[in-house]
């Protein structure tokens, strides 16, 4: 599966229109408009309205935009999905996923909403948060549970609390979980996103965690503050192999266009206009690095 450049994922609180607007100027590859953790129960409705407004009104430019909803199995989560799908973001972030069945259930709801909005089935990508012991152990199945699945995002705070470990700066206590998430993602040919560095004032710690995450095989890292994005982007930049794949995507789509088609397959996976956009973004960044 061909994915976009996902070096940095910035969580943007849905209950703040100011932060939603400010995020437009942050060079994060992915903006995660957040309706789940970090938004109090009393402000869930307000956050949902803000995200609906943002999707309808703001120009996100080259950012990939996904919405982190509450559990799709809850009433709040179902209302989140209705607003999210109708707003046509690039994807949906599913929180605290512990089994493939949860993804299958979410897909059924999203498919129905897509049909109601006139969207092509499968348009919205899935990003699964792995935040528990069960989630880590079931990560391979979760990664393969849907053709929509685009990335596994590790959430170390909830995971550490559940397994009762206290991660050191070296993160040795959660190293097994980190490796399992990467391995599961690779087995499905999707991206793996490292957990955020929670000390937003410690630039050196952020750099060490990012370098460790890249060595482990992660494609990118979550960010809790715009100040973290620059370092994360630097340490998860495009590789020569990624640039070569982007060129293949563009060549395949150009060939398809000559035959009157807007999409095609590459290495067995569907590629279409969103992949063209992602490929161009990757090559622009690659050329910036090597000019």
N, C-alpha and C positions, 0 to 999 in steps of 0.2 A: 504494500500500500504506500502511495506517495503522500507524504505529509508536508506541511509548511515548515518554515523555520520557527522553532519553538524553544529558543534559548531561555527566554524569560517570560514567566507568567505573573502578572501583577494582579493581586486581588483588590478590587475596587468596591467599597461598601455601597450597596444599593440604596441605603437610606440617606445618602448625601448627594444631592444634585451637584453640589460644588465639586465633590471629589470625582463624580462621573465626568464632568466637564474638564476638570484638570487633567484627568488621565489621558486625554487626547494628545497632550503635548509630551507625554512620557514615552521614550523609545522602547517600550516593552513590545515583544513580538505578539504576545497574547494578553488581552484584557479579560479578566474573569469578573463579570458583574455579579456581585455576591448577594444572594438572598438568604443564605443559610447561616452557619455559625458567624458570629460577629454582628448579626442583626437581631435585636431583642424581639421577643414575641409581640410586644406591643407596637412594634414598628414594621412588622412583616408586610402589612397592606400598603403602607407608605413606600416601602422599598420596592414592592412589586410595581406600583404606579410609576415610580421614578425610573425603573429599568424599562418599562414599556415606553415611557417618554423618550428615554435615551435612544432606544432602538429605532424609534420613529423619527427622531429629530436631529440626532448628532451624526456628523460625518466622521466615521472612525478611520478613514483613509486606509493605510496598509495594515492596520492592526487586525489580527484575528480576534473575533469577539465571541466569547462563550458565556453562558449564564449558569452559575451554580445555584441550582434549585434546592428546595427542601426535599425530603424523601418523597419520591413519586407515589409511594404507597399511602401517603397521608393526604388529608384534605387540603392542607396548605400547599403541599407539593403538587397536587393536581392543578390547583389554581395557578401556581408558578408556571407549570408547563403550558397551560393555555395561553398565558401572556407571552411566554418565551417563544413558542412555536409561531404564533401570529406575528411576532416581531422580526422573524427571520434572521436570527444571528447565525454565526457559522457553526455553533454547536451547543450542546448541553453538558454541563458538568454534573454527574450523578454523585451525591455524597455518600460516604460510609458504605460502600458496596461490599457485601460479604459473600455473595453467591451469584453464579450465572443467572439463576432464576429471577433475581431482582432486575437484571438488565433486560431479560426477555419481557418481563412485565412492563417495564418502562417503555420498551420499544413498541409494544402493542398500543399503548396510550399515545405515543408520539406519532405513530403511523396514522392513527385515526385523526389526530389533530392536523397532520400534514394534508390529508385528503380534504378536510374541511376548509383549509386555507388555500387550496389549489397548488400546493407545493409538490414537487416531484418526490415520490416515495424514496426515503433514504437520504434526503437532502441534508438533514441535520446530523452532524457527527456527535459521537458520544465520547466523553472523557470521564473515566471512572476514578473516584477517590478511593485509595486503599488505606484504611485508617484503623484497622483492628487486626487481631491475631487471625480471626477467620478470614478476613480479607486477604491477608498475606498468604495464608495457606491455600486459598482458592484462587489466587491471582491468575494462574495459567488458564483456568476455565473462564474466568471473567474476561480475560483478554481476548478469548476466542468466542465469546458468547454472542457477538453481533458483528455483522459486516460494517456497522456504523462506528465500531470502536476505533478510536484514533490514538488515545493515550491512556496510560495508567499514571496517576498522580499520587505520590506517596504523602501521607499525612502523618508526620512523626509524633505530634503532640498527643493525639488521641491514642495512637498505637502504644506509645511509651506508658501512658497512664493505665491502659488496660493490662499490659503485661507486667506493670509495676517495675519498670527499669528506670534508671536515672542516667540518661546519656551524658557522657563526658564530651569535651570539645572534639575529641578524636572520633566520636560516634561509634566506637567499637561495640557498644551494647546493642546497637540496632543495625549492625553491619549485615547480619544475615537477612534481615527484612529488606534492606536496601538491595542486596544482590538478588533476592527472590523476585522483587518487583521488576528489576531490569531484565532478568532472565525470562519472566513471564511475558513481558512486552516484546522482547526479541523473538520469542517463540511464535508470536502472532504477527510479527512484522509491523508493530506499532511503536509509538514513542513512549519513553519513560521520563517522568518529570520528578526531580528530587524535591524533598521537603524544604520549606523556607528556613533561613537562618533567623531565629527569633530575637537575637540581640541586634536591633537595627542600628545601634551606635558603634558596634565593633566591626570595622571594615576589614581588619586582618582575619577575624574569624570567618566572615563571609567569604573571603578569598580562599581560605583553607578548605571550607566546606565545598565551595564550587569546584576547586581543583580535584578534591576527592570524588565528588559526584561525576565529574567528567571522566576521571580514570576508571570509575566503576562502570561507565557506559551510559550514564544518563544523557539525554538530549538537551535538557535544560533544567532550570530550577525555579521554584516559586519565589515570589518576592512579596514582602508585606509593606514595603515602603518604596516610593519612587527612587529614593537615594540608593537602593540596592541594585537597581536595574543595570546601570552602566558596568559595574564589575561583573555581574552575571553574564551580560552580553559578551564582554571581552573574553571570558573564560569558556564560553560555549559557542564560539564562533564557527562558521561554516568550514567544513573540511573539503579537501580535493575530491573525495568520493561523492560527497553531497552535491558539489557543483557539477560533476560529471552526470549524476542522475538527473539533475535539473535540465541539463542540455538534452538528455534523452527524452524527457517528458515533452519539452517544446518541440523536438523533432517529430515525435509520434503524433502530437496534436496537429502540427502543420501538415503532416501527411494525411491525417484524417480529414482535415479541412479541404484539402485538394479533392477529396472524394465526396465532398458534400456532407460530411458528418462533423458534429460538434464534440464528439467524444470517441474514445477508443480504449483499448486495453494495452497495458504494458506489464510484462512479467506476470500476467494473469490477473492484474488488478485494473479496475476501471479508473480512467483519468479523464477529466473534463475541465471546464473553465476554472473552477477553484484551484485545480492543480497547476494550471497555466499561470495563474496569479502568484501562487506560492513559488513556482519554479523561477519566475522572473525576479521575485524578491530575493531568492537565494543567490541568483547570478549577479544581481545588482550589488549585493553585499560582498560577494566573492571578488568582483571587479574593483570595489572600493579598497579591499584589502591588498590587492596586487597591482594597483596602478602605479 
